[in-house]
Amino acid sequence: MLEKFFKPDSVAVVGASIKEMKLGNQILENLLKGGFPGRIFPINAKADSTTRIMGIKAYPNLVEVPHSIDLAIVVVPSRWVPSVIQDCGAKGIDSVVIISAGFKEVGEQGAELESQLFKLSRNLGIRILGPNVLGIIDAHHHLNASFAPANPPPGNIAFLSQSGALGCAILDKAEGEGIGLSKFISLGNKADLDEVDFLAMLKDDAETDVILGYLEGIGRGRDFISVAKEVTSRKPVIMIKAGRSEGGKRAASSHTGSLAGQDEAYDVAFEASGIIRANSLREAIDLARGFSSQPIPQGRRVLLLTNGGGAGIMAADACEQFSLELANLEDQTKERLKEKLPQDSSLANPVDILGDAKSDRYEIALEAILTDPNVDGVIVLLTPQSGSDEDETASIIIKICPETKKTILTCFMGQKKIKRAVEILRNNGIPNYGDPEDAIRVFEAMFRYGEWLKRPVEVVKTFPVSKSRVDHILNESIKEGYLEIGGERALQIMKAYGIPTVENYLVKELDEALEVAERLNSSLAMKIESPVISHKSDTGGVLLNLKPTDVETSFCKLREMAKKIVEDNRIRGISIQPMVKEGKEVLIGVSWDDVFGHLIKFGLGGKYVEIYRDVSTKLVPLTPSWTKEMIEETKVISKLLKGVREEPPSDAMEVEEALLRLSQLVCDFPRILEIEANPLVVWEKGGVVVDARLRLRNGCS
């Protein structure tokens, strides 16, 4: 579908100019400098039969070009773009890149113009990249239809960018460091084509092995996740998502008109779809270089080979920080090394071959280490010392690398003495990192991606539930005009989906309260039931640890208190519950993200929830393995559930099933925006939800 954007036989530059500082001139120049092999048609409204721009005949409009055109690059003022699109339709051009700015990124008037542009292009069957883009590059097909001042070498990394300026920086770095790109795509405002479309295209692109992206916002969250899962099952995707801070979100909105979602939601969505999130431009490029040149490690066992103890210690510290294991060499490998290395060499991990090590010593060590079955990958560390032979050592690594399927990353530290060696490594597809921590971070990300590829395909588990009961409660609440549901009704919803709840009795009269108290014959909790009081504890609407003899006084007290807060017709009654015995208090709940939809949460519950914020979040629908991950990802409650000191472990399986049932609930009823079941009290066996609240989407039936 997008073939003509990357492999056109002919390109028209609408807005081509003879003035060097004009974008139309720069784009035309880049097409020529890049060696585009097809026809190029400059379009300039003032052109006549004799006009030539850069030696190429120009035309006043697209319609007058006497040849077919595959791709139009539009760089005219925004107010003229719709008429250009009309000409594209008349000429039969269905692929258009709009460089022009002045659309939704500048405000309401620009947004309206962009909306009109989208409708017009759809009616004419035209696909648009942009507006407000840097352009598009296919390095393998010599297409540089951009105004970027760089021409990156061909390679196997595709780069998507929502920022043209950052795109320029990446392209300049790629050209300067010899990082090969397959394609560069500036997304801009994404009026039509977006990251979802291009990810789907790059999935099957034979020239692309790694996808790198910079995004400020995602419009089609669920589509993005679905496509990204397919892509990451074939090739790694590395994303920088800007807008983590509130200031960053505001900047993103003013920059490209994006609406940045909750940053946590992006973390969760990327994790769920196998995307590696980079925290900086440097980290993203480091990752792309590793993924694009080395095999994925089959395990986390790393061997550190060094000519300096300090570098080895730094790398070992980083391995622990990033949860990698230092490989234990087999005795046979150690004996082999012992025979050929100096006596003072350290054969533990890190393997230290001493400061006077030349390339032959690195060769001996690498050949032995890479055959050891306990080693999944090697980080080769070198500090330039008086006895070092940096260039030859780099050449040895290049010679050995094709002979193994194990991951080899290098860390030649320094600047002046290693410069040529680093170039040798880079030119032969061996990524070098200036700091041991950077190399270890890349190895760990590659290992995690390998684990993602090995993951089993899970089926979402469902349970027999009472959907009709929940539907009735939701409709009843909406009919009464309430979008928030708490107390007894919320507990009924939980119960209808098989989530265990505390016994709850709603009473309206004193004699009913006394009858319930006599039946329960235990310590009691009493709560005001009103749809307009969501936080009953804050208003004094909850009384705890009551004796049956306290019920009469407490009932009257709560009734009087409720009448002072709300109108009498908004009081549904008083709930009476047996006091729940002590257990571990956890929170289970659901929130809504405007980009990715429902997110499910688990964490420390009760009165400490706001203080410690010990919470793990996943996407809905939840799978059984994710429920286990959610519990393990928490720092405090996961340990408490396992039992501390003399306490027995709590029923984690009860928590896991409750999370799965909650996920099923919001999948069945998307009108539910939020749920908080807090606390779910868990014992050694079993547990119950004591209180719950739900919020519904406005306008949904």
C-alpha angles and dihedrals in degrees: 000000000000096000095114092057090064108022106033121159090209136024131195121202106207106201096028109169138196089217111097097217094054118101091229089060094047093050092050090048092051091051090054096041091048090057098241103192099205135075119294122203119192111207117202122164091221095051120123132184092286100045117119126177116199087347095305123116111252130210130207093231142358096258093063094056105109094212136065117267124210101185133025121201108199120202107159130116111292095247090062097047096088091057090050089053089052088054090049089055092049091049094047095245110152101174119068134171112200110203092172119111128204100092133106092331089070098050146269098329091050091047090055091051090050091051091052089049092053093049091048094050092048092051089052095045093245125145116215132203108200144316107225096029136145091224139250134288134192105184095188092055096040093244114146104166095163140091093234113132092228140073109205120209118252115269144135103276120097117201126204117189133181089192120068093197092053088046089058090051092050093046092049091049091047091052093043096048097035094246105162120225127197096194140356119204123184106203101190115169095347095221089164119350115046142169091288092059094047095044088054090050095046091051089075098032108121092201094057123076099159130033120208122187144180114202134176095185143350122226103190102043101171093042088050092054093047094050094040091056089056092047097047090052086066107028138005121265119203118192135189107201111193124200102064093143128057088247090050091052091053091048091050091052093052093042103056104355091256123153105221113215126213107304090224089059091057091051090051094044093048091049092049093050098043096251118150109226116213120203097207142018091252092052091047093053091045090054094045091052092052096045094044096053111028136058118254110262114247093216145004097259109119129187116207114209113190145162092208132054095216094055090048093051091050090051092047090052090051091051090057091045091053096041096248122143125235104235118240110223119225116250089247091058092047091051090050091052093044091057095055108027127076115276093247094056116117112235094188118094114302090050103214113199091181134252097281092058115138127193094278091061091050089049093052092048096045095049091052097041096048092057092054111107091213092064121085096174145349133231108202110207123192130176115191106249131165092267097043123115101200100174095046091046089054089050091051091053090050090051094050099041098076090051094065138054091208124106116262120188124172134214110192101176125208133040123244103036095042098044096099093041092053090051090051091051093045094048089054099047100261111131115222125199125199095216129045091228091058092053092047091048090054093047091051092050090050090050091050090051089051089054089050090055090052095050116124118244107252129204116219108249118230132190135208105264141163104255092166091059092052092044090054093050093048093048091047092052093047091048089055090051099252124130094178120072123190143151120021096002092050091050090050089055091051090048092049088060094049097256106142114244136185116265106270128188121189112207131180103183133051095240089056090051092050092049091052091047091052092048094049094041093187142096106301144207120210125195137180111247113213130136090222096055107071099160102046096171091059091057097044091253095135127075119187140193094023124168118226087251090059094058099090095051093041093049092054092044093053093046092053092045092051093051090056091054104040140012115277094245089059094059111094095186140268124305119218121197134171110250108259117236117245119281140136111306115218134172124227120181151136131238132186127238118193092220105039104020125222120021120190122215138200129180152113108329141193123053093335097062095098094042102052101024089203096169138145122201133201138171124263129273093056123210126210094251091051091056089058090047091051092057093045093049094062116091102211113018093048089061093044091052090054090055128255127225107331096348119113119236118269127237102275091170089062089055093047093052092046089054092050091049091048089052090052090050095058092041089056093043110034089172086078106091101177139014130183119184103182123194112017099182111212126197135185085279122019132343144208139224108240100187137007142179133194133191122203131212113259114247097018121124 
